[in-house]
Amino acid sequence: MCNFYPNVEDTTAVGKYPTGVSPYGLLDMAGNVWEWTSSVYHGYPYRADDGREDQQAAGLRVLRGGSWFSGSSSVRSAYRYGFNRSDRYDVTGFRCARSP
């Protein structure tokens, strides 16, 4: 229900896997490309006041959800990975979102 290794071995169009829709109507929350976030990578539990949401803070950023090159164990939206924000790879991207 998502694009991960070795399904297509490249990115796919948004919405290609409609059976993977979330209970909230969201598509492509896992697979295709790792979702880059602005949060600093810290362990759980999540605490908004621990500096992880400081845009100027140094440190690794969180990637979520796996990519077309990831194995099945990391293609889920809860899966997190620490990533240097100056690195660039074709398996990372970001999500554009808007409020209704």
Biopython code that builds the backbone (N, CA, C, O; Angstrom):
import numpy as np
from Bio.PDB.StructureBuilder import StructureBuilder

atoms = [
    (1, "MET", "N", (0.813, -1.196, 0.000)),
    (1, "MET", "CA", (0.000, 0.000, 0.000)),
    (1, "MET", "C", (0.858, 1.262, 0.000)),
    (1, "MET", "O", (0.365, 2.348, 0.304)),
    (2, "CYS", "N", (2.160, 1.121, -0.345)),
    (2, "CYS", "CA", (3.034, 2.277, -0.491)),
    (2, "CYS", "C", (4.229, 1.880, -1.357)),
    (2, "CYS", "O", (4.438, 0.697, -1.625)),
    (3, "ASN", "N", (4.993, 2.842, -1.781)),
    (3, "ASN", "CA", (6.143, 2.602, -2.636)),
    (3, "ASN", "C", (7.395, 2.389, -1.785)),
    (3, "ASN", "O", (7.901, 3.333, -1.179)),
    (4, "PHE", "N", (7.893, 1.159, -1.739)),
    (4, "PHE", "CA", (9.137, 0.855, -1.039)),
    (4, "PHE", "C", (9.885, -0.213, -1.809)),
    (4, "PHE", "O", (9.337, -0.832, -2.722)),
    (5, "TYR", "N", (11.147, -0.430, -1.438)),
    (5, "TYR", "CA", (12.019, -1.350, -2.161)),
    (5, "TYR", "C", (11.472, -2.763, -2.132)),
    (5, "TYR", "O", (11.052, -3.221, -1.070)),
    (6, "PRO", "N", (11.458, -3.471, -3.244)),
    (6, "PRO", "CA", (11.874, -3.142, -4.603)),
    (6, "PRO", "C", (10.693, -2.911, -5.542)),
    (6, "PRO", "O", (10.777, -3.278, -6.714)),
    (7, "ASN", "N", (9.606, -2.323, -5.075)),
    (7, "ASN", "CA", (8.397, -2.159, -5.904)),
    (7, "ASN", "C", (8.668, -1.485, -7.244)),
    (7, "ASN", "O", (8.493, -2.107, -8.292)),
    (8, "VAL", "N", (9.088, -0.238, -7.226)),
    (8, "VAL", "CA", (9.252, 0.543, -8.453)),
    (8, "VAL", "C", (10.707, 0.969, -8.650)),
    (8, "VAL", "O", (11.150, 1.172, -9.781)),
    (9, "GLU", "N", (11.446, 1.102, -7.554)),
    (9, "GLU", "CA", (12.840, 1.542, -7.546)),
    (9, "GLU", "C", (13.014, 2.967, -8.054)),
    (9, "GLU", "O", (14.021, 3.298, -8.679)),
    (10, "ASP", "N", (12.028, 3.799, -7.781)),
    (10, "ASP", "CA", (12.044, 5.223, -8.102)),
    (10, "ASP", "C", (10.824, 5.850, -7.423)),
    (10, "ASP", "O", (9.990, 5.134, -6.868)),
    (11, "THR", "N", (10.716, 7.161, -7.463)),
    (11, "THR", "CA", (9.537, 7.812, -6.894)),
    (11, "THR", "C", (8.311, 7.557, -7.770)),
    (11, "THR", "O", (8.429, 7.248, -8.956)),
    (12, "THR", "N", (7.153, 7.690, -7.171)),
    (12, "THR", "CA", (5.891, 7.528, -7.894)),
    (12, "THR", "C", (5.020, 8.758, -7.662)),
    (12, "THR", "O", (5.277, 9.543, -6.749)),
    (13, "ALA", "N", (4.009, 8.921, -8.476)),
    (13, "ALA", "CA", (3.088, 10.059, -8.346)),
    (13, "ALA", "C", (2.319, 9.982, -7.033)),
    (13, "ALA", "O", (1.996, 8.896, -6.551)),
    (14, "VAL", "N", (2.033, 11.139, -6.466)),
    (14, "VAL", "CA", (1.225, 11.208, -5.251)),
    (14, "VAL", "C", (-0.132, 10.571, -5.523)),
    (14, "VAL", "O", (-0.756, 10.846, -6.548)),
    (15, "GLY", "N", (-0.584, 9.731, -4.617)),
    (15, "GLY", "CA", (-1.890, 9.096, -4.749)),
    (15, "GLY", "C", (-1.896, 7.792, -5.527)),
    (15, "GLY", "O", (-2.968, 7.246, -5.790)),
    (16, "LYS", "N", (-0.741, 7.280, -5.902)),
    (16, "LYS", "CA", (-0.668, 6.038, -6.669)),
    (16, "LYS", "C", (-1.166, 4.836, -5.862)),
    (16, "LYS", "O", (-1.589, 3.837, -6.445)),
    (17, "TYR", "N", (-1.123, 4.917, -4.557)),
    (17, "TYR", "CA", (-1.538, 3.810, -3.684)),
    (17, "TYR", "C", (-2.760, 4.216, -2.847)),
    (17, "TYR", "O", (-2.633, 4.398, -1.636)),
    (18, "PRO", "N", (-3.928, 4.360, -3.463)),
    (18, "PRO", "CA", (-5.108, 4.842, -2.736)),
    (18, "PRO", "C", (-5.579, 3.901, -1.629)),
    (18, "PRO", "O", (-6.270, 4.339, -0.709)),
    (19, "THR", "N", (-5.222, 2.624, -1.698)),
    (19, "THR", "CA", (-5.620, 1.712, -0.621)),
    (19, "THR", "C", (-4.810, 1.949, 0.649)),
    (19, "THR", "O", (-5.126, 1.383, 1.696)),
    (20, "GLY", "N", (-3.761, 2.785, 0.569)),
    (20, "GLY", "CA", (-2.970, 3.131, 1.738)),
    (20, "GLY", "C", (-3.432, 4.396, 2.433)),
    (20, "GLY", "O", (-2.709, 4.939, 3.269)),
    (21, "VAL", "N", (-4.623, 4.876, 2.104)),
    (21, "VAL", "CA", (-5.139, 6.104, 2.706)),
    (21, "VAL", "C", (-5.285, 5.942, 4.224)),
    (21, "VAL", "O", (-5.696, 4.888, 4.708)),
    (22, "SER", "N", (-4.943, 7.004, 4.965)),
    (22, "SER", "CA", (-5.058, 6.959, 6.424)),
    (22, "SER", "C", (-6.507, 7.184, 6.837)),
    (22, "SER", "O", (-7.331, 7.571, 6.008)),
    (23, "PRO", "N", (-6.829, 6.948, 8.107)),
    (23, "PRO", "CA", (-8.188, 7.223, 8.589)),
    (23, "PRO", "C", (-8.576, 8.701, 8.453)),
    (23, "PRO", "O", (-9.758, 9.038, 8.517)),
    (24, "TYR", "N", (-7.587, 9.581, 8.266)),
    (24, "TYR", "CA", (-7.838, 11.014, 8.123)),
    (24, "TYR", "C", (-7.863, 11.461, 6.670)),
    (24, "TYR", "O", (-7.977, 12.655, 6.391)),
    (25, "GLY", "N", (-7.757, 10.513, 5.736)),
    (25, "GLY", "CA", (-7.804, 10.827, 4.316)),
    (25, "GLY", "C", (-6.467, 11.211, 3.712)),
    (25, "GLY", "O", (-6.421, 11.690, 2.579)),
    (26, "LEU", "N", (-5.374, 11.013, 4.443)),
    (26, "LEU", "CA", (-4.043, 11.372, 3.957)),
    (26, "LEU", "C", (-3.439, 10.230, 3.160)),
    (26, "LEU", "O", (-3.615, 9.058, 3.495)),
    (27, "LEU", "N", (-2.729, 10.585, 2.107)),
    (27, "LEU", "CA", (-2.052, 9.608, 1.261)),
    (27, "LEU", "C", (-0.541, 9.768, 1.369)),
    (27, "LEU", "O", (-0.038, 10.842, 1.698)),
    (28, "ASP", "N", (0.165, 8.689, 1.090)),
    (28, "ASP", "CA", (1.631, 8.716, 0.970)),
    (28, "ASP", "C", (2.346, 9.172, 2.240)),
    (28, "ASP", "O", (3.341, 9.893, 2.164)),
    (29, "MET", "N", (1.854, 8.763, 3.395)),
    (29, "MET", "CA", (2.518, 9.092, 4.649)),
    (29, "MET", "C", (3.721, 8.195, 4.904)),
    (29, "MET", "O", (4.501, 8.460, 5.819)),
    (30, "ALA", "N", (3.884, 7.152, 4.125)),
    (30, "ALA", "CA", (5.033, 6.258, 4.233)),
    (30, "ALA", "C", (5.473, 5.875, 2.826)),
    (30, "ALA", "O", (4.671, 5.835, 1.894)),
    (31, "GLY", "N", (6.767, 5.594, 2.697)),
    (31, "GLY", "CA", (7.306, 5.213, 1.396)),
    (31, "GLY", "C", (7.488, 6.410, 0.478)),
    (31, "GLY", "O", (7.299, 7.555, 0.889)),
    (32, "ASN", "N", (7.848, 6.142, -0.742)),
    (32, "ASN", "CA", (8.128, 7.122, -1.799)),
    (32, "ASN", "C", (9.393, 7.914, -1.488)),
    (32, "ASN", "O", (10.439, 7.602, -2.058)),
    (33, "VAL", "N", (9.357, 8.922, -0.616)),
    (33, "VAL", "CA", (10.566, 9.608, -0.147)),
    (33, "VAL", "C", (10.467, 9.804, 1.361)),
    (33, "VAL", "O", (9.376, 9.943, 1.913)),
    (34, "TRP", "N", (11.636, 9.814, 2.023)),
    (34, "TRP", "CA", (11.667, 10.149, 3.442)),
    (34, "TRP", "C", (11.155, 11.573, 3.588)),
    (34, "TRP", "O", (11.546, 12.454, 2.822)),
    (35, "GLU", "N", (10.296, 11.805, 4.551)),
    (35, "GLU", "CA", (9.777, 13.152, 4.797)),
    (35, "GLU", "C", (10.705, 13.896, 5.755)),
    (35, "GLU", "O", (10.848, 13.524, 6.920)),
    (36, "TRP", "N", (11.330, 14.953, 5.241)),
    (36, "TRP", "CA", (12.214, 15.793, 6.053)),
    (36, "TRP", "C", (11.352, 16.675, 6.936)),
    (36, "TRP", "O", (10.396, 17.284, 6.454)),
    (37, "THR", "N", (11.672, 16.755, 8.218)),
    (37, "THR", "CA", (10.952, 17.647, 9.129)),
    (37, "THR", "C", (11.925, 18.663, 9.709)),
    (37, "THR", "O", (13.137, 18.490, 9.590)),
    (38, "SER", "N", (11.427, 19.694, 10.321)),
    (38, "SER", "CA", (12.287, 20.712, 10.922)),
    (38, "SER", "C", (12.659, 20.379, 12.366)),
    (38, "SER", "O", (13.447, 21.102, 12.976)),
    (39, "SER", "N", (12.115, 19.316, 12.917)),
    (39, "SER", "CA", (12.381, 18.956, 14.311)),
    (39, "SER", "C", (13.781, 18.377, 14.490)),
    (39, "SER", "O", (14.235, 17.562, 13.688)),
    (40, "VAL", "N", (14.460, 18.812, 15.560)),
    (40, "VAL", "CA", (15.755, 18.241, 15.916)),
    (40, "VAL", "C", (15.513, 16.824, 16.432)),
    (40, "VAL", "O", (14.557, 16.577, 17.167)),
    (41, "TYR", "N", (16.382, 15.904, 16.042)),
    (41, "TYR", "CA", (16.230, 14.507, 16.441)),
    (41, "TYR", "C", (16.567, 14.345, 17.919)),
    (41, "TYR", "O", (17.723, 14.490, 18.318)),
    (42, "HIS", "N", (15.556, 14.046, 18.726)),
    (42, "HIS", "CA", (15.691, 13.726, 20.147)),
    (42, "HIS", "C", (14.898, 12.454, 20.389)),
    (42, "HIS", "O", (13.991, 12.122, 19.626)),
    (43, "GLY", "N", (15.240, 11.756, 21.437)),
    (43, "GLY", "CA", (14.500, 10.550, 21.786)),
    (43, "GLY", "C", (13.117, 10.854, 22.323)),
    (43, "GLY", "O", (12.759, 12.006, 22.569)),
    (44, "TYR", "N", (12.359, 9.805, 22.495)),
    (44, "TYR", "CA", (11.037, 9.929, 23.090)),
    (44, "TYR", "C", (11.170, 9.877, 24.594)),
    (44, "TYR", "O", (12.183, 9.363, 25.068)),
    (45, "PRO", "N", (10.234, 10.366, 25.380)),
    (45, "PRO", "CA", (8.959, 10.911, 24.927)),
    (45, "PRO", "C", (9.125, 12.310, 24.335)),
    (45, "PRO", "O", (10.082, 13.020, 24.640)),
    (46, "TYR", "N", (8.185, 12.683, 23.495)),
    (46, "TYR", "CA", (8.186, 13.990, 22.868)),
    (46, "TYR", "C", (7.859, 15.052, 23.895)),
    (46, "TYR", "O", (6.903, 14.926, 24.660)),
    (47, "ARG", "N", (8.674, 16.108, 23.902)),
    (47, "ARG", "CA", (8.405, 17.274, 24.745)),
    (47, "ARG", "C", (8.681, 18.508, 23.897)),
    (47, "ARG", "O", (9.825, 18.743, 23.506)),
    (48, "ALA", "N", (7.681, 19.279, 23.613)),
    (48, "ALA", "CA", (7.822, 20.456, 22.752)),
    (48, "ALA", "C", (8.758, 21.504, 23.351)),
    (48, "ALA", "O", (9.292, 22.342, 22.624)),
    (49, "ASP", "N", (8.961, 21.467, 24.663)),
    (49, "ASP", "CA", (9.796, 22.473, 25.318)),
    (49, "ASP", "C", (11.252, 22.039, 25.505)),
    (49, "ASP", "O", (12.000, 22.702, 26.223)),
    (50, "ASP", "N", (11.665, 20.943, 24.874)),
    (50, "ASP", "CA", (13.043, 20.462, 25.062)),
    (50, "ASP", "C", (14.020, 20.952, 23.996)),
    (50, "ASP", "O", (15.154, 20.477, 23.936)),
    (51, "GLY", "N", (13.596, 21.894, 23.154)),
    (51, "GLY", "CA", (14.472, 22.473, 22.154)),
    (51, "GLY", "C", (14.385, 21.850, 20.783)),
    (51, "GLY", "O", (14.979, 22.362, 19.833)),
    (52, "ARG", "N", (13.658, 20.755, 20.658)),
    (52, "ARG", "CA", (13.595, 20.076, 19.357)),
    (52, "ARG", "C", (12.847, 20.873, 18.291)),
    (52, "ARG", "O", (13.013, 20.603, 17.101)),
    (53, "GLU", "N", (12.040, 21.831, 18.681)),
    (53, "GLU", "CA", (11.303, 22.642, 17.703)),
    (53, "GLU", "C", (11.964, 23.994, 17.447)),
    (53, "GLU", "O", (11.396, 24.841, 16.756)),
    (54, "ASP", "N", (13.152, 24.200, 17.996)),
    (54, "ASP", "CA", (13.905, 25.434, 17.770)),
    (54, "ASP", "C", (14.543, 25.371, 16.383)),
    (54, "ASP", "O", (15.440, 24.561, 16.151)),
    (55, "GLN", "N", (14.086, 26.219, 15.463)),
    (55, "GLN", "CA", (14.565, 26.204, 14.085)),
    (55, "GLN", "C", (16.045, 26.544, 13.968)),
    (55, "GLN", "O", (16.683, 26.173, 12.983)),
    (56, "GLN", "N", (16.598, 27.238, 14.947)),
    (56, "GLN", "CA", (18.003, 27.635, 14.908)),
    (56, "GLN", "C", (18.925, 26.649, 15.614)),
    (56, "GLN", "O", (20.145, 26.795, 15.549)),
    (57, "ALA", "N", (18.368, 25.656, 16.281)),
    (57, "ALA", "CA", (19.171, 24.704, 17.045)),
    (57, "ALA", "C", (20.028, 23.834, 16.126)),
    (57, "ALA", "O", (19.610, 23.457, 15.031)),
    (58, "ALA", "N", (21.223, 23.531, 16.594)),
    (58, "ALA", "CA", (22.104, 22.623, 15.863)),
    (58, "ALA", "C", (21.646, 21.192, 16.101)),
    (58, "ALA", "O", (20.944, 20.905, 17.071)),
    (59, "GLY", "N", (22.045, 20.312, 15.222)),
    (59, "GLY", "CA", (21.750, 18.896, 15.421)),
    (59, "GLY", "C", (21.057, 18.267, 14.231)),
    (59, "GLY", "O", (20.625, 18.948, 13.301)),
    (60, "LEU", "N", (20.964, 16.959, 14.287)),
    (60, "LEU", "CA", (20.296, 16.196, 13.235)),
    (60, "LEU", "C", (18.814, 16.528, 13.210)),
    (60, "LEU", "O", (18.234, 16.842, 14.249)),
    (61, "ARG", "N", (18.198, 16.462, 12.046)),
    (61, "ARG", "CA", (16.761, 16.664, 11.891)),
    (61, "ARG", "C", (16.088, 15.311, 11.695)),
    (61, "ARG", "O", (16.743, 14.330, 11.342)),
    (62, "VAL", "N", (14.805, 15.263, 11.919)),
    (62, "VAL", "CA", (14.041, 14.022, 11.820)),
    (62, "VAL", "C", (13.579, 13.799, 10.382)),
    (62, "VAL", "O", (13.018, 14.693, 9.749)),
    (63, "LEU", "N", (13.824, 12.597, 9.885)),
    (63, "LEU", "CA", (13.205, 12.104, 8.657)),
    (63, "LEU", "C", (12.186, 11.068, 9.087)),
    (63, "LEU", "O", (12.413, 10.340, 10.054)),
    (64, "ARG", "N", (11.064, 10.990, 8.381)),
    (64, "ARG", "CA", (10.007, 10.035, 8.723)),
    (64, "ARG", "C", (9.540, 9.256, 7.511)),
    (64, "ARG", "O", (9.569, 9.757, 6.387)),
    (65, "GLY", "N", (9.109, 8.029, 7.747)),
    (65, "GLY", "CA", (8.305, 7.285, 6.800)),
    (65, "GLY", "C", (8.968, 6.416, 5.767)),
    (65, "GLY", "O", (8.265, 5.728, 5.027)),
    (66, "GLY", "N", (10.287, 6.406, 5.672)),
    (66, "GLY", "CA", (10.937, 5.561, 4.675)),
    (66, "GLY", "C", (10.800, 6.092, 3.259)),
    (66, "GLY", "O", (10.170, 7.124, 3.030)),
    (67, "SER", "N", (11.392, 5.383, 2.316)),
    (67, "SER", "CA", (11.388, 5.827, 0.921)),
    (67, "SER", "C", (11.230, 4.644, -0.019)),
    (67, "SER", "O", (11.057, 3.506, 0.418)),
    (68, "TRP", "N", (11.293, 4.926, -1.314)),
    (68, "TRP", "CA", (11.223, 3.880, -2.334)),
    (68, "TRP", "C", (12.410, 2.933, -2.229)),
    (68, "TRP", "O", (12.356, 1.823, -2.760)),
    (69, "PHE", "N", (13.481, 3.344, -1.555)),
    (69, "PHE", "CA", (14.684, 2.532, -1.407)),
    (69, "PHE", "C", (14.738, 1.821, -0.060)),
    (69, "PHE", "O", (15.682, 1.075, 0.201)),
    (70, "SER", "N", (13.739, 2.039, 0.804)),
    (70, "SER", "CA", (13.724, 1.461, 2.154)),
    (70, "SER", "C", (13.074, 0.089, 2.161)),
    (70, "SER", "O", (12.219, -0.222, 1.332)),
    (71, "GLY", "N", (13.505, -0.727, 3.124)),
    (71, "GLY", "CA", (12.873, -2.017, 3.344)),
    (71, "GLY", "C", (11.567, -1.863, 4.097)),
    (71, "GLY", "O", (11.252, -0.782, 4.594)),
    (72, "SER", "N", (10.820, -2.926, 4.180)),
    (72, "SER", "CA", (9.483, -2.881, 4.784)),
    (72, "SER", "C", (9.491, -2.474, 6.260)),
    (72, "SER", "O", (8.484, -1.963, 6.751)),
    (73, "SER", "N", (10.590, -2.684, 6.977)),
    (73, "SER", "CA", (10.616, -2.354, 8.405)),
    (73, "SER", "C", (10.621, -0.850, 8.678)),
    (73, "SER", "O", (10.289, -0.436, 9.789)),
    (74, "SER", "N", (10.984, -0.026, 7.705)),
    (74, "SER", "CA", (11.041, 1.425, 7.960)),
    (74, "SER", "C", (10.005, 2.233, 7.186)),
    (74, "SER", "O", (10.028, 3.462, 7.243)),
    (75, "VAL", "N", (9.107, 1.582, 6.470)),
    (75, "VAL", "CA", (8.085, 2.348, 5.741)),
    (75, "VAL", "C", (6.796, 2.418, 6.557)),
    (75, "VAL", "O", (5.811, 1.734, 6.279)),
    (76, "ARG", "N", (6.847, 3.264, 7.561)),
    (76, "ARG", "CA", (5.679, 3.597, 8.375)),
    (76, "ARG", "C", (5.902, 5.008, 8.896)),
    (76, "ARG", "O", (7.037, 5.396, 9.174)),
    (77, "SER", "N", (4.848, 5.763, 9.028)),
    (77, "SER", "CA", (4.990, 7.180, 9.369)),
    (77, "SER", "C", (5.597, 7.403, 10.754)),
    (77, "SER", "O", (6.150, 8.474, 11.005)),
    (78, "ALA", "N", (5.512, 6.442, 11.644)),
    (78, "ALA", "CA", (6.082, 6.586, 12.977)),
    (78, "ALA", "C", (7.591, 6.326, 12.998)),
    (78, "ALA", "O", (8.252, 6.650, 13.985)),
    (79, "TYR", "N", (8.140, 5.755, 11.941)),
    (79, "TYR", "CA", (9.575, 5.456, 11.912)),
    (79, "TYR", "C", (10.364, 6.749, 11.735)),
    (79, "TYR", "O", (10.081, 7.530, 10.827)),
    (80, "ARG", "N", (11.349, 6.977, 12.599)),
    (80, "ARG", "CA", (12.139, 8.209, 12.584)),
    (80, "ARG", "C", (13.610, 7.891, 12.366)),
    (80, "ARG", "O", (14.105, 6.840, 12.774)),
    (81, "TYR", "N", (14.299, 8.824, 11.713)),
    (81, "TYR", "CA", (15.718, 8.673, 11.432)),
    (81, "TYR", "C", (16.374, 10.043, 11.567)),
    (81, "TYR", "O", (15.818, 11.039, 11.104)),
    (82, "GLY", "N", (17.545, 10.108, 12.195)),
    (82, "GLY", "CA", (18.262, 11.372, 12.327)),
    (82, "GLY", "C", (19.072, 11.652, 11.072)),
    (82, "GLY", "O", (19.770, 10.770, 10.572)),
    (83, "PHE", "N", (18.985, 12.880, 10.556)),
    (83, "PHE", "CA", (19.567, 13.226, 9.269)),
    (83, "PHE", "C", (20.217, 14.596, 9.330)),
    (83, "PHE", "O", (19.637, 15.536, 9.874)),
    (84, "ASN", "N", (21.421, 14.718, 8.774)),
    (84, "ASN", "CA", (22.114, 15.993, 8.725)),
    (84, "ASN", "C", (21.436, 16.876, 7.680)),
    (84, "ASN", "O", (21.333, 16.478, 6.520)),
    (85, "ARG", "N", (20.976, 18.050, 8.059)),
    (85, "ARG", "CA", (20.190, 18.886, 7.147)),
    (85, "ARG", "C", (20.987, 19.428, 5.968)),
    (85, "ARG", "O", (20.394, 19.962, 5.031)),
    (86, "SER", "N", (22.306, 19.308, 5.985)),
    (86, "SER", "CA", (23.083, 19.754, 4.829)),
    (86, "SER", "C", (23.277, 18.641, 3.796)),
    (86, "SER", "O", (23.756, 18.914, 2.695)),
    (87, "ASP", "N", (22.922, 17.406, 4.120)),
    (87, "ASP", "CA", (23.037, 16.291, 3.174)),
    (87, "ASP", "C", (21.873, 16.308, 2.194)),
    (87, "ASP", "O", (20.775, 16.754, 2.527)),
    (88, "ARG", "N", (22.120, 15.820, 0.990)),
    (88, "ARG", "CA", (21.085, 15.756, -0.046)),
    (88, "ARG", "C", (21.098, 14.377, -0.688)),
    (88, "ARG", "O", (22.150, 13.888, -1.102)),
    (89, "TYR", "N", (19.943, 13.757, -0.770)),
    (89, "TYR", "CA", (19.792, 12.454, -1.410)),
    (89, "TYR", "C", (18.475, 12.423, -2.161)),
    (89, "TYR", "O", (17.546, 13.153, -1.818)),
    (90, "ASP", "N", (18.387, 11.588, -3.178)),
    (90, "ASP", "CA", (17.150, 11.504, -3.961)),
    (90, "ASP", "C", (16.060, 10.691, -3.279)),
    (90, "ASP", "O", (14.994, 10.483, -3.857)),
    (91, "VAL", "N", (16.307, 10.231, -2.069)),
    (91, "VAL", "CA", (15.287, 9.494, -1.321)),
    (91, "VAL", "C", (14.665, 10.355, -0.223)),
    (91, "VAL", "O", (13.890, 9.848, 0.588)),
    (92, "THR", "N", (14.994, 11.660, -0.185)),
    (92, "THR", "CA", (14.409, 12.560, 0.808)),
    (92, "THR", "C", (13.576, 13.632, 0.122)),
    (92, "THR", "O", (13.854, 14.025, -1.011)),
    (93, "GLY", "N", (12.563, 14.092, 0.818)),
    (93, "GLY", "CA", (11.693, 15.133, 0.299)),
    (93, "GLY", "C", (10.988, 15.810, 1.454)),
    (93, "GLY", "O", (11.428, 15.709, 2.599)),
    (94, "PHE", "N", (9.921, 16.487, 1.170)),
    (94, "PHE", "CA", (9.138, 17.133, 2.216)),
    (94, "PHE", "C", (7.684, 17.127, 1.809)),
    (94, "PHE", "O", (7.358, 16.902, 0.643)),
    (95, "ARG", "N", (6.822, 17.369, 2.752)),
    (95, "ARG", "CA", (5.375, 17.351, 2.514)),
    (95, "ARG", "C", (4.843, 18.774, 2.525)),
    (95, "ARG", "O", (5.110, 19.545, 3.447)),
    (96, "CYS", "N", (4.107, 19.102, 1.516)),
    (96, "CYS", "CA", (3.395, 20.393, 1.484)),
    (96, "CYS", "C", (2.008, 20.156, 2.067)),
    (96, "CYS", "O", (1.317, 19.217, 1.673)),
    (97, "ALA", "N", (1.612, 20.991, 2.985)),
    (97, "ALA", "CA", (0.305, 20.819, 3.629)),
    (97, "ALA", "C", (-0.390, 22.171, 3.723)),
    (97, "ALA", "O", (0.246, 23.224, 3.745)),
    (98, "ARG", "N", (-1.695, 22.105, 3.778)),
    (98, "ARG", "CA", (-2.473, 23.331, 3.966)),
    (98, "ARG", "C", (-3.689, 23.013, 4.801)),
    (98, "ARG", "O", (-4.170, 21.880, 4.819)),
    (99, "SER", "N", (-4.178, 24.014, 5.486)),
    (99, "SER", "CA", (-5.393, 23.862, 6.273)),
    (99, "SER", "C", (-6.592, 24.104, 5.368)),
    (99, "SER", "O", (-6.528, 24.930, 4.458)),
    (100, "PRO", "N", (-7.686, 23.387, 5.611)),
    (100, "PRO", "CA", (-8.880, 23.581, 4.771)),
    (100, "PRO", "C", (-9.495, 24.963, 4.965)),
    (100, "PRO", "O", (-10.502, 25.285, 4.334)),
]
sb = StructureBuilder()
sb.init_structure("model")
sb.init_model(0)
sb.init_chain("A")
sb.init_seg("    ")
for serial, (resi, resn, name, xyz) in enumerate(atoms, 1):
    if name == "N":
        sb.init_residue(resn, " ", resi, " ")
    sb.init_atom(name, np.array(xyz, "f"), 0.0, 1.0, " ", f" {name:<3s}", serial, name[0])
structure = sb.get_structure()
